[in-house]
């Protein structure tokens, strides 16, 4: 679409383009033939509002397919599946006249208590980034823009519009930014949404380091930076920092503030022009609308949801269910499913499958008892008694439990299921020959108090509108479960790495665990969990053989491994490749996920997969040098069934980065003496100015050097008896850095 000549537009009109024309749309530029562009949620479906508008899901929206939310897609470990979700949402966006979709959300699950975890993929940045990039590429292939959010360190709902996430740079670079980085650099989203929160004291919408230095300069992002709805405080500061589009709008007061800042010389008009050009660039040529058949998308949603289900436990092959067996279905969630969370992502689903009805379609003899009510309107003791009676008469009881009210804006306070649901599980398990528990939650919950009493546990998450049918398919073995945990399930909330600092206090939340988030923490400190990151069972079995690792460069390698389906059912296996190392000057997690792929195998089939490990798979972020570094040394490549269970490993030695560190006068004495060029020169200068007695004493007591090794070099010169001058150091510095 032809861009107008911005130089010909009045400053006032250009400024007005930088805020929404209404709650959901940009401002059109009629004289240039550029229409308004509709932006709308969300990550797992289209929430198109035509009348009353809000960003919390209170008002009605057009019917649309509610696909599996990110919590479910994350557990698929399947980039193709994530792409199919994105492509389908793109089709519905075009049909509903939406130009930009506000998704995906790729914030890291720092704490299992975050109220919005159902909208995010994982506790791991690689898994989040790969799935998010696949979603964006596929969605944008339909001519619709994607918006990756919420940038950045937006990992809680408590105080989300003002809290400062206080995070050191290494942790930001290694944990909280990589998913955004991968999506921006590989998938080129149309927009990035700046978060509500502050990052190290500076609002994300006004954070020049985040929006310009990192996003535009380092990652070369060319799209629009849009605010979260209502996130902008100082409009001029936000624009100068790199935020293009304020939503919602219009906002005449902020438009006037921009004009005034330009005319007073506070803001360069070129900044306004650049942002206006980017915002106008959101308008794309009209797409040919393809008819969306709701039944087809519902069937697709069912197919995709089934591959997101995680089989946590399956003692004595309690699952799959036999179709002729007597089955008792217990629990309100079987008839009133929790299939999505609340808030801005809430979709007006075209239809919703009932798990009970889907089970009845596949099973021959199925009975039902509610067991509990979420609103407490019926006698809980009577409900439990009826459920126990029904369960005792069945061969297998399938108990549906979960959470209601998981929502944007509110964090949870604990990990427990409601007490009446836990009591129901225990009561049913005491009488039923076999008990299967189905968890309908948007985040992990504690399994303690009843875990050992039941035979099988299925983590179904919130699966979208077709989740009921998908669950029935998995329970009866129509689909072999292939989901794996994208987040750890701890034994206790107190075991989680952010326990002491989440959600913060006095307007700040300190990310004191650093890079040790999720499984990185549990594996490094040896803390047991109920189920580890990456865990997931199948109705078949797999074997991993013939691991080989070839070093392909100073900082890269290629992994090959053969996987065999050793069971009697077709199934899908996730190959998980981790890297472990103690090389380098920083503390590294025990292991980190560095590659993965999902492989479909027939019974008896073997396949060799090849996965590249590029430089970043071995790197840490060096805050002193301001970049990624690969330390020379040994690296162990591990193939794991999950983050705790390594089934094959091989160590390799990498040359890594051999360039000496760049020194300055503020570098430590230890760094100077360890430098291959500066070290000998400095030692020579020190020896030249020392008496024979001092030289002998220094050689005899090398511990003295270690005592002062951390002192900056320029301060070391002030010690009595040191004959080296600043000029001497400067000359050595020039030779060393040359």
SULFENNOR-V126711 format. One record per residue. N is the residue number from 1. RES is the residue in one small letter. SS is DSSP state (~ for helix, > for strand, _ for the rest). Layout:
n | res | ss
N | RES | SS
N | RES | SS
This chain:
n | res | ss
1 | x | _
2 | x | _
3 | x | _
4 | x | _
5 | x | _
6 | x | ~
7 | x | ~
8 | x | ~
9 | x | _
10 | x | _
11 | x | ~
12 | x | ~
13 | x | ~
14 | x | ~
15 | x | ~
16 | x | ~
17 | x | _
18 | x | _
19 | x | >
20 | x | _
21 | x | _
22 | x | _
23 | x | _
24 | x | _
25 | x | >
26 | x | _
27 | x | _
28 | x | _
29 | x | >
30 | x | ~
31 | x | ~
32 | x | ~
33 | x | _
34 | x | >
35 | x | _
36 | x | _
37 | x | _
38 | x | >
39 | x | >
40 | x | >
41 | x | _
42 | x | _
43 | x | _
44 | x | _
45 | x | _
46 | x | _
47 | x | _
48 | x | _
49 | x | _
50 | x | _
51 | x | _
52 | x | _
53 | x | _
54 | x | _
55 | x | _
56 | x | _
57 | x | _
58 | x | _
59 | x | _
60 | x | _
61 | x | _
62 | x | _
63 | x | _
64 | x | >
65 | x | _
66 | x | _
67 | x | _
68 | x | _
69 | x | _
70 | x | ~
71 | x | ~
72 | x | ~
73 | x | ~
74 | x | ~
75 | x | ~
76 | x | ~
77 | x | _
78 | x | _
79 | x | ~
80 | x | ~
81 | x | ~
82 | x | ~
83 | x | ~
84 | x | ~
85 | x | ~
86 | x | ~
87 | x | ~
88 | x | ~
89 | x | ~
90 | x | ~
91 | x | ~
92 | x | ~
93 | x | ~
94 | x | ~
95 | x | ~
96 | x | _
97 | x | _
98 | x | _
99 | x | _
100 | x | >
101 | x | >
102 | x | _
103 | x | _
104 | x | _
105 | x | >
106 | x | _
107 | x | _
108 | x | _
109 | x | _
110 | x | _
111 | x | _
112 | x | _
113 | x | _
114 | x | _
115 | x | _
116 | x | _
117 | x | ~
118 | x | ~
119 | x | ~
120 | x | _
121 | x | _
122 | x | _
123 | x | _
124 | x | _
125 | x | ~
126 | x | ~
127 | x | ~
128 | x | ~
129 | x | ~
130 | x | ~
131 | x | ~
132 | x | ~
133 | x | ~
134 | x | ~
135 | x | ~
136 | x | ~
137 | x | ~
138 | x | ~
139 | x | ~
140 | x | ~
141 | x | _
142 | x | _
143 | x | _
144 | x | _
145 | x | >
146 | x | >
147 | x | >
148 | x | >
149 | x | >
150 | x | >
151 | x | >
152 | x | _
153 | x | _
154 | x | _
155 | x | _
156 | x | _
157 | x | _
158 | x | _
159 | x | _
160 | x | _
161 | x | _
162 | x | _
163 | x | _
164 | x | >
165 | x | >
166 | x | >
167 | x | _
168 | x | _
169 | x | ~
170 | x | ~
171 | x | ~
172 | x | ~
173 | x | ~
174 | x | ~
175 | x | ~
176 | x | ~
177 | x | _
178 | x | ~
179 | x | ~
180 | x | ~
181 | x | ~
182 | x | ~
183 | x | ~
184 | x | ~
185 | x | ~
186 | x | ~
187 | x | ~
188 | x | _
189 | x | _
190 | x | _
191 | x | >
192 | x | >
193 | x | >
194 | x | >
195 | x | _
196 | x | _
197 | x | _
198 | x | >
199 | x | >
200 | x | _
201 | x | _
202 | x | >
203 | x | >
204 | x | ~
205 | x | ~
206 | x | ~
207 | x | _
208 | x | ~
209 | x | ~
210 | x | ~
211 | x | ~
212 | x | ~
213 | x | ~
214 | x | ~
215 | x | ~
216 | x | ~
217 | x | ~
218 | x | ~
219 | x | _
220 | x | _
221 | x | _
222 | x | _
223 | x | _
224 | x | >
225 | x | >
226 | x | >
227 | x | >
228 | x | _
229 | x | _
230 | x | _
231 | x | _
232 | x | _
233 | x | _
234 | x | _
235 | x | ~
236 | x | ~
237 | x | ~
238 | x | ~
239 | x | ~
240 | x | ~
241 | x | ~
242 | x | _
243 | x | _
244 | x | _
245 | x | >
246 | x | >
247 | x | _
248 | x | _
249 | x | _
250 | x | _
251 | x | _
252 | x | ~
253 | x | ~
254 | x | ~
255 | x | ~
256 | x | ~
257 | x | ~
258 | x | ~
259 | x | ~
260 | x | ~
261 | x | ~
262 | x | ~
263 | x | ~
264 | x | _
265 | x | _
266 | x | _
267 | x | _
268 | x | _
269 | x | ~
270 | x | ~
271 | x | ~
272 | x | ~
273 | x | ~
274 | x | ~
275 | x | ~
276 | x | ~
277 | x | ~
278 | x | ~
279 | x | ~
280 | x | ~
281 | x | _
282 | x | _
283 | x | _
284 | x | _
285 | x | _
286 | x | _
287 | x | _
288 | x | _
289 | x | _
290 | x | _
291 | x | _
292 | x | _
293 | x | _
294 | x | ~
295 | x | ~
296 | x | ~
297 | x | ~
298 | x | ~
299 | x | ~
300 | x | ~
301 | x | ~
302 | x | ~
303 | x | ~
304 | x | ~
305 | x | ~
306 | x | ~
307 | x | _
308 | x | _
309 | x | _
310 | x | >
311 | x | >
312 | x | >
313 | x | >
314 | x | >
315 | x | ~
316 | x | ~
317 | x | ~
318 | x | _
319 | x | _
320 | x | _
321 | x | _
322 | x | _
323 | x | _
324 | x | _
325 | x | _
326 | x | >
327 | x | >
328 | x | >
329 | x | >
330 | x | >
331 | x | _
332 | x | ~
333 | x | ~
334 | x | ~
335 | x | _
336 | x | _
337 | x | _
338 | x | _
339 | x | _
340 | x | _
341 | x | _
342 | x | >
343 | x | _
344 | x | _
345 | x | _
346 | x | _
347 | x | _
348 | x | _
349 | x | >
350 | x | _
351 | x | _
352 | x | _
353 | x | _
354 | x | _
355 | x | ~
356 | x | ~
357 | x | ~
358 | x | ~
359 | x | ~
360 | x | ~
361 | x | ~
362 | x | ~
363 | x | _
364 | x | _
365 | x | >
366 | x | >
367 | x | >
368 | x | >
369 | x | >
370 | x | _
371 | x | _
372 | x | _
373 | x | _
374 | x | _
375 | x | _
376 | x | _
377 | x | _
378 | x | _
379 | x | _
380 | x | ~
381 | x | ~
382 | x | ~
383 | x | ~
384 | x | ~
385 | x | ~
386 | x | ~
387 | x | ~
388 | x | ~
389 | x | ~
390 | x | ~
391 | x | ~
392 | x | ~
393 | x | _
394 | x | _
395 | x | _
396 | x | >
397 | x | >
398 | x | >
399 | x | >
400 | x | >
401 | x | >
402 | x | >
403 | x | _
404 | x | _
405 | x | _
406 | x | _
407 | x | >
408 | x | _
409 | x | _
410 | x | _
411 | x | _
412 | x | _
413 | x | _
414 | x | _
415 | x | _
416 | x | _
417 | x | _
418 | x | _
419 | x | ~
420 | x | ~
421 | x | ~
422 | x | ~
423 | x | ~
424 | x | ~
425 | x | ~
426 | x | ~
427 | x | ~
428 | x | ~
429 | x | ~
430 | x | ~
431 | x | ~
432 | x | _
433 | x | _
434 | x | _
435 | x | >
436 | x | >
437 | x | >
438 | x | >
439 | x | >
440 | x | >
441 | x | _
442 | x | _
443 | x | _
444 | x | _
445 | x | _
446 | x | _
447 | x | _
448 | x | _
449 | x | _
450 | x | _
451 | x | ~
452 | x | ~
453 | x | ~
454 | x | _
455 | x | _
456 | x | >
457 | x | >
458 | x | >
459 | x | >
460 | x | _
461 | x | _
462 | x | _
463 | x | _
464 | x | _
465 | x | _
466 | x | _
467 | x | ~
468 | x | ~
469 | x | ~
470 | x | ~
471 | x | ~
472 | x | ~
473 | x | ~
474 | x | ~
475 | x | ~
476 | x | _
477 | x | _
478 | x | _
479 | x | _
480 | x | _
481 | x | _
482 | x | _
483 | x | _
484 | x | _
485 | x | _
486 | x | _
487 | x | _
488 | x | _
489 | x | >
490 | x | >
491 | x | _
492 | x | _
493 | x | ~
494 | x | ~
495 | x | ~
496 | x | _
497 | x | _
498 | x | _
499 | x | _
500 | x | _
501 | x | _
502 | x | _
503 | x | _
504 | x | _
505 | x | >
506 | x | _
507 | x | _
508 | x | >
509 | x | >
510 | x | >
511 | x | _
512 | x | _
513 | x | _
514 | x | _
515 | x | _
516 | x | _
517 | x | _
518 | x | _
519 | x | ~
520 | x | ~
521 | x | ~
522 | x | ~
523 | x | ~
524 | x | ~
525 | x | ~
526 | x | _
527 | x | _
528 | x | _
529 | x | >
530 | x | >
531 | x | >
532 | x | _
533 | x | _
534 | x | _
535 | x | _
536 | x | _
537 | x | >
538 | x | _
539 | x | _
540 | x | _
541 | x | _
542 | x | >
543 | x | >
544 | x | >
545 | x | >
546 | x | >
547 | x | >
548 | x | >
549 | x | >
550 | x | >
551 | x | >
552 | x | >
553 | x | >
554 | x | _
555 | x | _
556 | x | >
557 | x | >
558 | x | >
559 | x | >
560 | x | >
561 | x | >
562 | x | >
563 | x | >
564 | x | >
565 | x | >
566 | x | _
567 | x | _
568 | x | _
569 | x | _
570 | x | _
571 | x | >
572 | x | >
573 | x | >
574 | x | >
575 | x | >
576 | x | >
577 | x | >
578 | x | >
579 | x | >
580 | x | >
581 | x | _
582 | x | _
583 | x | _
584 | x | _
585 | x | _
586 | x | _
587 | x | _
588 | x | _
589 | x | _
590 | x | _
591 | x | _
592 | x | >
593 | x | >
594 | x | >
595 | x | >
596 | x | >
597 | x | >
598 | x | >
599 | x | >
600 | x | >
601 | x | >
602 | x | _
603 | x | _
604 | x | _
605 | x | _
606 | x | >
607 | x | >
608 | x | >
609 | x | >
610 | x | >
611 | x | >
612 | x | >
613 | x | >
614 | x | _
615 | x | ~
616 | x | ~
617 | x | ~
618 | x | _
619 | x | _
620 | x | >
621 | x | >
622 | x | >
623 | x | _
624 | x | _
625 | x | _
626 | x | _
627 | x | >
628 | x | >
629 | x | >
630 | x | _
631 | x | _
632 | x | _
633 | x | >
634 | x | >
635 | x | >
636 | x | >
637 | x | >
638 | x | >
639 | x | >
640 | x | >
641 | x | _
642 | x | _
643 | x | _
644 | x | _
645 | x | _
646 | x | >
647 | x | >
648 | x | >
649 | x | >
650 | x | >
651 | x | >
652 | x | >
653 | x | >
654 | x | >
655 | x | _
656 | x | _
657 | x | _
658 | x | _
659 | x | _
660 | x | _
661 | x | _
662 | x | _
663 | x | _
664 | x | _
665 | x | _
666 | x | _
667 | x | _
668 | x | >
669 | x | ~
670 | x | ~
671 | x | ~
672 | x | ~
673 | x | ~
674 | x | ~
675 | x | _
676 | x | _
677 | x | _
678 | x | ~
679 | x | ~
680 | x | ~
681 | x | ~
682 | x | ~
683 | x | ~
684 | x | ~
685 | x | ~
686 | x | ~
687 | x | ~
688 | x | ~
689 | x | _
690 | x | _
691 | x | _
692 | x | ~
693 | x | ~
694 | x | ~
695 | x | ~
696 | x | ~
697 | x | ~
698 | x | ~
699 | x | ~
700 | x | ~
701 | x | _
702 | x | _
703 | x | ~
704 | x | ~
705 | x | ~
706 | x | ~
707 | x | ~
708 | x | _
709 | x | _
710 | x | _
711 | x | _
712 | x | >
713 | x | ~
714 | x | ~
715 | x | ~
716 | x | ~
717 | x | _
718 | x | _
719 | x | _
720 | x | _
721 | x | _
722 | x | _
723 | x | _
724 | x | _
725 | x | _
726 | x | ~
727 | x | ~
728 | x | ~
729 | x | ~
730 | x | ~
731 | x | ~
732 | x | ~
733 | x | ~
734 | x | ~
735 | x | ~
736 | x | ~
737 | x | ~
738 | x | _
